[in-house]
């Protein structure tokens, strides 16, 4: 495939960035830091450039910030989609340079939508939220070990660690509350989300940190991003069960727990849940349906900037 000028693919790793420029087919390896990126970005500035790279969490953070500051259009793609595109074009080999070229070809062929500008406030919230999740996961592991432990000395050590974890989770909760409170924009968003039954402080923070598209997309698209949209499994005469798949698991998990709370509330979500159960739907399927309704409702609330009407 001939890749024309204007399309750039970048393979991101912890220490390096491998860059492929369409047109000239120029390849370049840079250290993964903002200082190394500056000369290259200066060369691209004020030109019709589109950059595509895989979403790699903190590893592409500096790249995003530099491109945003230079007003250069870019998009992040799910690594699984990038690999599927490579296979579809017959590229089975995998090296950093090949991946960079493949990303440039993907940008040219699929014309992905430009990513939103880097948001420092949301990034800080996402980092605090991620650390809280890590601590909560460790606490659950320690609770499991405690339930299986019969040695007094080991049990005492586990109890001490659980106390430490409880204290630090509380600190992260306070940090998240502070990050939301000091930003008028994020605080307003949190208040709108928490007006919806079932969505508490953790679910609201999860949606704000990990679902920046909320309020700007159509219902089906936002549901697909979260992995809450049922997909067909039909071929020929076969008609399969619709299943959800893909999407952002942490967002989906938070919405599932919010659905459990909403199904116990006194309102339309409980009515919908009871109607689904009365129709013979399994409890988990009914809760997934409520989670999707919660997400679509949150999308509408943020789009219209009007609190949920109970």
C-alpha positions as CSV (number, residue, x, y, z in Angstrom):
1,X,0.0,0.0,0.0
2,X,1.3,3.4,-1.0
3,X,1.0,5.9,2.0
4,X,0.7,9.5,0.9
5,X,2.2,12.4,2.7
6,X,0.3,13.8,5.6
7,X,-0.2,10.5,7.4
8,X,2.0,9.6,10.3
9,X,2.1,6.4,12.3
10,X,3.9,6.2,15.7
11,X,4.6,2.9,17.5
12,X,4.7,3.8,21.2
13,X,6.7,1.8,23.8
14,X,7.9,2.7,27.3
15,X,11.3,4.1,26.2
16,X,11.0,4.8,22.5
17,X,8.8,6.2,19.8
18,X,9.1,4.7,16.3
19,X,7.8,7.2,13.7
20,X,6.8,6.5,10.1
21,X,6.0,9.4,7.7
22,X,3.9,8.8,4.7
23,X,5.1,10.2,1.4
24,X,8.8,10.1,2.1
25,X,8.5,6.8,4.0
26,X,10.9,8.2,6.5
27,X,11.4,6.2,9.7
28,X,12.9,7.6,12.9
29,X,13.3,6.3,16.5
30,X,13.1,8.9,19.3
31,X,13.3,8.7,23.1
32,X,9.8,8.7,24.6
33,X,9.9,12.2,26.2
34,X,8.6,15.6,25.3
35,X,12.1,17.1,24.8
36,X,13.0,14.6,22.0
37,X,9.6,15.2,20.3
38,X,10.0,18.9,20.1
39,X,12.1,19.2,16.9
40,X,9.9,16.7,15.0
41,X,6.6,18.3,16.0
42,X,8.1,21.7,15.1
43,X,8.7,20.3,11.6
44,X,5.0,19.2,11.4
45,X,3.5,22.4,12.8
46,X,1.2,24.4,10.4
47,X,1.0,21.5,8.0
48,X,-1.8,19.1,7.1
49,X,-0.7,16.2,9.3
50,X,-2.6,13.4,10.9
51,X,-0.9,11.2,13.5
52,X,-2.2,7.8,14.6
53,X,-0.9,5.7,17.5
54,X,-2.1,2.9,19.8
55,X,-3.6,3.8,23.1
56,X,-0.9,2.9,25.7
57,X,-2.0,4.7,28.8
58,X,0.8,6.8,30.4
59,X,3.3,5.8,27.7
60,X,1.6,8.1,25.1
61,X,0.8,10.9,27.6
62,X,3.8,13.1,26.6
63,X,3.1,12.5,22.9
64,X,-0.5,13.6,23.4
65,X,0.5,16.7,25.2
66,X,3.0,17.8,22.6
67,X,0.7,17.2,19.7
68,X,-2.1,19.1,21.5
69,X,0.1,22.1,22.2
70,X,1.1,22.2,18.5
71,X,-2.5,21.8,17.4
72,X,-1.6,18.7,15.3
73,X,-4.5,16.4,14.6
74,X,-4.1,12.9,16.1
75,X,-6.1,9.8,17.1
76,X,-5.5,6.9,19.5
77,X,-6.6,3.4,18.4
78,X,-7.3,0.3,20.4
79,X,-4.3,-2.0,19.9
80,X,-6.6,-4.9,19.1
81,X,-8.1,-3.0,16.2
82,X,-4.7,-2.0,15.0
83,X,-3.6,-5.7,14.9
84,X,-6.9,-6.7,13.2
85,X,-6.2,-4.1,10.5
86,X,-2.6,-5.4,10.0
87,X,-3.9,-9.0,9.5
88,X,-6.6,-7.8,7.1
89,X,-3.9,-6.2,5.0
90,X,-1.8,-9.3,5.0
91,X,0.8,-8.0,7.4
92,X,1.6,-10.8,9.8
93,X,5.1,-9.8,10.9
94,X,5.4,-7.5,13.9
95,X,8.2,-5.1,14.6
96,X,8.2,-1.5,15.9
97,X,8.9,-0.1,12.4
98,X,6.3,-2.3,10.7
99,X,3.7,-1.3,13.3
100,X,4.5,2.4,12.8
101,X,4.0,2.0,9.0
102,X,0.8,0.0,9.5
103,X,-0.6,2.7,11.7
104,X,0.1,5.3,9.0
105,X,-1.7,3.1,6.5
106,X,-4.6,2.7,8.9
107,X,-4.9,6.5,9.3
108,X,-5.0,6.8,5.5
109,X,-7.5,4.0,4.9
110,X,-10.0,4.5,7.8
111,X,-9.7,8.3,8.5
112,X,-10.4,8.0,12.2
113,X,-11.9,10.9,14.1
114,X,-9.6,13.4,15.6
115,X,-9.1,12.9,19.3
116,X,-10.2,15.5,21.8
117,X,-7.5,17.8,23.2
118,X,-5.5,16.7,26.2
119,X,-7.3,17.5,29.4
120,X,-4.8,18.0,32.4
121,X,-7.6,18.0,35.0
122,X,-9.2,14.8,33.7
123,X,-5.7,13.1,33.4
124,X,-5.0,13.9,37.1
125,X,-8.3,12.5,38.1
126,X,-7.7,9.3,36.0
127,X,-4.4,8.8,37.6
128,X,-5.8,9.1,41.2
129,X,-8.7,6.9,40.2
130,X,-6.3,4.2,38.8
131,X,-4.3,4.2,42.0
132,X,-7.5,3.8,44.1
133,X,-8.5,0.8,41.9
134,X,-5.1,-0.8,42.5
135,X,-5.4,-0.4,46.3
136,X,-9.0,-1.7,46.3
137,X,-7.8,-4.8,44.3
138,X,-5.0,-5.4,46.8
139,X,-7.4,-5.1,49.7
140,X,-9.7,-7.7,48.1
141,X,-6.8,-10.1,47.7
142,X,-5.8,-9.6,51.3
143,X,-9.4,-10.2,52.5
144,X,-9.3,-13.5,50.6
145,X,-6.0,-14.5,52.2
146,X,-7.4,-13.6,55.6
147,X,-10.4,-15.9,55.1
148,X,-8.1,-18.8,54.3
149,X,-5.4,-18.1,56.9
150,X,-5.0,-20.1,60.1
151,X,-1.6,-18.9,61.3
152,X,-1.9,-16.2,64.0
153,X,1.3,-14.4,63.0
154,X,0.4,-14.3,59.3
155,X,-3.1,-13.2,60.2
156,X,-1.8,-10.3,62.3
157,X,0.4,-9.2,59.3
158,X,-2.6,-9.3,57.0
159,X,-4.8,-7.3,59.4
160,X,-2.0,-4.6,59.6
161,X,-1.8,-4.5,55.9
162,X,-5.6,-4.2,55.6
163,X,-5.6,-1.2,58.0
164,X,-2.9,0.4,55.9
165,X,-4.9,-0.2,52.7
166,X,-8.1,1.2,54.2
167,X,-6.3,4.4,55.3
168,X,-4.7,4.9,51.8
169,X,-8.0,4.2,50.0
170,X,-9.6,6.8,52.1
171,X,-6.7,9.2,51.2
172,X,-7.3,8.5,47.5
173,X,-11.1,9.1,47.9
174,X,-10.2,12.5,49.5
175,X,-7.8,13.3,46.7
176,X,-10.5,12.5,44.1
177,X,-13.0,14.7,45.9
178,X,-10.5,17.5,46.0
179,X,-9.7,17.2,42.3
180,X,-13.4,17.3,41.4
181,X,-14.1,20.2,43.8
182,X,-11.2,22.4,42.6
183,X,-12.5,22.2,39.0
184,X,-15.8,24.0,38.4
185,X,-16.3,22.0,35.2
186,X,-15.6,18.6,36.6
187,X,-17.6,19.4,39.8
188,X,-20.6,20.4,37.8
189,X,-20.3,17.1,35.8
190,X,-20.1,15.1,38.9
191,X,-23.2,16.7,40.4
192,X,-25.2,16.0,37.2
193,X,-24.1,12.4,37.2
194,X,-24.9,11.9,40.9
195,X,-28.4,13.1,40.3
196,X,-29.0,9.8,38.6
197,X,-30.2,6.9,40.9
198,X,-27.5,4.4,41.5
199,X,-24.6,6.5,40.5
200,X,-22.6,7.3,43.6
201,X,-19.2,9.0,44.0
202,X,-17.1,6.1,42.7
203,X,-19.2,5.5,39.6
204,X,-19.3,9.3,38.9
205,X,-15.5,9.6,39.2
206,X,-15.1,6.5,37.0
207,X,-17.3,8.0,34.2
208,X,-15.6,11.4,34.4
209,X,-12.1,9.9,34.4
210,X,-12.5,7.2,31.8
211,X,-15.4,8.3,29.6
212,X,-14.6,11.8,28.4
213,X,-16.9,11.3,25.3
214,X,-20.0,11.2,27.6
215,X,-22.5,13.8,26.5
216,X,-21.1,14.2,23.0
217,X,-22.0,11.0,21.2
218,X,-25.2,9.2,20.2
219,X,-26.7,6.6,22.6
220,X,-25.7,3.5,20.5
221,X,-22.1,4.8,20.1
222,X,-21.6,5.6,23.7
223,X,-23.0,2.2,24.7
224,X,-20.6,0.5,22.3
225,X,-17.6,2.4,23.8
226,X,-18.5,1.0,27.2
227,X,-19.1,-2.5,25.9
228,X,-22.8,-2.4,26.8
229,X,-24.2,-2.6,23.2
230,X,-25.5,-6.0,22.2
231,X,-24.1,-7.3,19.0
232,X,-25.7,-9.7,16.5
233,X,-24.3,-13.2,16.1
234,X,-26.2,-14.2,12.9
235,X,-25.0,-16.1,9.8
236,X,-27.1,-17.9,7.2
237,X,-30.0,-19.5,9.0
238,X,-28.2,-19.4,12.4
239,X,-29.6,-16.8,14.8
240,X,-27.4,-16.4,17.9
241,X,-28.0,-14.7,21.2
242,X,-27.1,-11.0,21.2
243,X,-24.0,-10.5,23.4
244,X,-22.0,-7.5,24.7
245,X,-18.3,-7.5,24.1
246,X,-15.3,-5.2,24.0
247,X,-15.4,-1.7,25.3
248,X,-14.0,-0.2,28.5
249,X,-14.3,-2.9,31.2
250,X,-13.7,-0.6,34.2
251,X,-16.5,1.7,33.0
252,X,-18.8,-1.3,32.5
253,X,-18.0,-2.7,36.0
254,X,-18.8,0.6,37.6
255,X,-22.1,0.9,35.7
256,X,-23.0,-2.7,36.7
257,X,-22.6,-1.9,40.4
258,X,-24.6,1.3,39.8
259,X,-27.3,-0.8,38.2
260,X,-27.5,-3.1,41.3
261,X,-28.1,0.0,43.4
262,X,-30.6,1.5,40.9
263,X,-32.6,-1.7,40.7
264,X,-33.1,-1.5,44.5
265,X,-34.2,2.2,44.4
266,X,-37.8,3.4,44.1
267,X,-38.0,4.7,40.6
268,X,-38.1,3.9,36.9
269,X,-34.9,1.8,36.9
270,X,-36.3,-0.6,39.5
271,X,-39.6,-0.8,37.5
272,X,-37.6,-1.6,34.4
273,X,-35.6,-4.3,36.3
274,X,-38.7,-5.9,37.7
275,X,-40.4,-5.9,34.3
276,X,-37.4,-7.7,32.7
277,X,-37.3,-10.3,35.5
278,X,-41.0,-10.9,35.2
279,X,-40.5,-11.5,31.5
280,X,-38.1,-14.3,32.4
281,X,-34.8,-12.5,31.9
282,X,-31.9,-13.7,34.1
283,X,-30.9,-11.3,36.8
284,X,-27.5,-10.6,35.3
285,X,-29.0,-9.9,31.9
286,X,-31.5,-7.5,33.4
287,X,-28.8,-5.7,35.3
288,X,-26.7,-5.3,32.2
289,X,-29.8,-3.7,30.5
290,X,-30.2,-1.3,33.5
291,X,-26.5,-0.5,33.2
292,X,-26.9,0.4,29.6
293,X,-30.0,2.6,30.5
294,X,-27.9,4.3,33.2
295,X,-25.2,5.1,30.7
296,X,-27.6,6.4,28.0
297,X,-29.3,8.5,30.7
298,X,-25.9,9.9,31.9
299,X,-25.1,10.7,28.3
300,X,-28.3,12.7,27.9
301,X,-27.9,14.4,31.3
302,X,-24.5,15.7,30.3
303,X,-25.5,16.6,26.8
304,X,-28.5,18.7,28.0
305,X,-26.7,19.8,31.2
306,X,-29.9,19.2,33.1
307,X,-30.1,17.0,36.3
308,X,-32.0,13.8,36.2
309,X,-35.7,14.3,36.9
310,X,-36.9,11.6,39.3
